[in-house]
Amino acid sequence: MEYINLGKTGMRVSRVCLGMMTYGTPQWREWVLDEASSRPIIQRALELGINFFDTADMYSLGVSEEITGRAIRDLARRDEVIVATKVYWPVNDDINAYGLSRKHIMDSIDNSLRRLDMDYVDLYIIHRWDYNTPVEETLEALNDIVRAGKARYIGASSMFAWQFAKALYTCDLHGWTRFVSMQNHYNLIYREEEREMNPLCLDQGIGITPWSPLARGFLAGNRTRSKSGDTARSITDNLAHDYYYRDDDFAVMDRVIEVANRLGYSPAQVALAWILHKPGITCPVIGASKVKHLEESVAVVDITLTAEDMAYLEEPYQPHPILGHS
């Protein structure tokens, strides 16, 4: 495993981050693994050198955090792993259990720490931009959480570059804790982040940790134009059906499969290797429902793609509407 500083911080994270949305309860999503099925994958991730685990309060409505916390307690030393969780989406039906108000943030961090059974998280991420709360209210609350020792760093997820720039400026203006990471929607068939967000992060020293680096499994090479596949997720993931499956998406996937066959890797490995070769990328957040998929993902850190490979993979891309900000 290789390790890299998260943005301009001194905290070093593995080049592969294990996303914990896959682990929780299938009552939330059909393709989610329960605790017994997920434990061997988490254990193998630790054995392979992954030290960065990314969950959120809304994943399985809190069950993912509970599973993450128990696994870390049983399988690792707390100070040797990096744990991230997120706030924004509702976990219950309460009128204030949503968004980035001071109330919701303060309630959510305490609830997340209780579910995780931890004193702090290493990275606390705002899951989306809140159009209904003044950014100053959100940022001061996040600053107070860091000052209270409940989070070591703060990060952000999908939003427009002007919004992130505004948030960074406001932090600097007030001397509040600054964001250190951006978890944005970025992969070979959705590259709109290359226009503004990725350059902003490069300029500001923000670590980029893309979500859905395999386009919700699309880039594994097993999807069909009839919106079917050989996994439960490929059949039931309606969000993926809305995001992808355009003709030009399949044109990119065909290139991925071609390069994978030529180099002797899987399509998923080539797609992940492409991300790791892009400027400013700290680590992709991967989902793994099988140990072998996890092992293939970790092996990607040793794959080298040439400039010609990169250009060939990128050539069929066509602009997409903005996806993933809401």
ABEGO torsion letter per residue (X at the ends): XBBBBBEABABBBBABBBBAAABEBAAABAABBBAAAAAAAAAAAAAAGBABBBBBAABGGGAAAAAAAAAAAAABBAAABBBBBBBGBBABABAABBEABAAAAAAAAAAAAAAAGBABBABBBBABBBAABBAAAAAAAAAAAAAAGABABBBBBBBBAAAAAAAAAAAAAAGBBBBABBBBBBBAABAAAAAAAAAAAAAAGBBBBBBGAAGGGAAAGABBAAGBBABAAAAABAAAAAABGBAAAAAAAAAAAAAAAAAGBBAAAAAAAAAAABBGBABBBBBBABAAAAAAAAAAAABBBBAAAAAAAAAABBBBBBBGAX
